[in-house]
Amino acid sequence: MITRILMAAILGIAVSAAAASAQNKATTPKTAATVTATATAPVNLNTATVEQLATIPGVGPKMAERIIDYRQKNGGFKKVEDLMNVSGVGEKSFLKMKPLITVTMPKAGQ
């Protein structure tokens, strides 16, 4: 009998913990790092932060830093194909990224 009561108490605690965890996931807002670039919300290579660039599949923090370095040294990207001038971005990876990126020049003062 005590075993059944103990098992029921453990089961109740486990169910409560699972429900609390699910509620936290549902109410926690997504951060920039958890959002992924999409064709309907492409990442601008000329204005994106490291975190925003890292939302592009295949781009990690080091690649994002190289993209920003290229942007600073060359005065920005003129066209999306310029991304292939960044070390580590070949034609094959560029073609996967192309629908997820855009290039517009930043407004004066940005």
N, C-alpha and C positions, 0 to 999 in steps of 0.2 A: 504494500500500500504506500509506504513512504517512497519507494522507488517510483511509482506512478506519479505521485505528487511532485517529486523532484524533476521527473522528465517533463511533466506539464509546465512547470515553472521555467525550465530551460527553453522549452519550445516557445513559450510566451515571450521570453526575453529576446530570442532570436527573431521572431516575427516583428516585434517592436523595433529592433535595430534595423531590420531590412526596410521597414516602412519609413523610418526616419532617414535612412540613406537615400531612398528613392525620392523623398520629398526634397531633400537638399539638392539633389541633381536637377530636379524640375525647376527649382526656384533660383539656382545659381546662374547669373548671367554669363554668357560666353565672353571670353576676353579675346583680344586680337589674335593671340597665339592659338586659340582653339578654333577660330573661324578659318575656313579654307577659301582661297581665291576661286572664283567661278567666272564663267563666260559672261554672266549678267552683272558681275561685280569684279571686273578685272583690276589688277594691281598696277598702278602707274609707276613705271621704273624710274621716273624723274622725281617723284615726291615720296615714295614709300620708305618707311623705316625698316630697320633690320627685322623687326617682328612681323611687319606686313609682308615683306618679301619672303619670309620663311613660311608663309601660308601657301605659297606656290609649291605644289608637289615636286620634289626633286631639289628644292632649295632649302639648305640648312643654314645655320648661323654663319658659317665660314663663307659659303657661297654668297649669302646676302651681303656680307662685308665686302667681298670682291666686287659685287655689283655697285655698291655705294662708292667704293674707291674709283671704279671706272667712271662713274657718273661725275665725281668731283674732278678727276683729272682731265676729262674730255668735255666738260661743260654740258653734261647731260646726254641723253640718248636722243638721236634725231629720228630714229625709226626702231621698231621692235627687233628687227633683224640685227641691230647693233649689239644685242645681247650675246650673240655668238662671238663677239670680240673679247668677252670676259673669259678668263681662264677657267676651264672646266665645263663650259657650255658648248657642246657640239651640236651639229645639225639635228641629230636624233632627239636629244633632250630639249632643244629649242622647239621643235615641232610639237612636243607634248605640252610645252609651256605657252606657246603662242596664243591659244584661245583665252588664256588666263591673264594676259598682260596687255598693257596699253602704254602709249607714250604721248604725253602732252607736256608742254613746257610749263614750269611753274609761273604763277603770276608774279609781277614785280613785288618785291618785299617779302617773298616766301623763302 
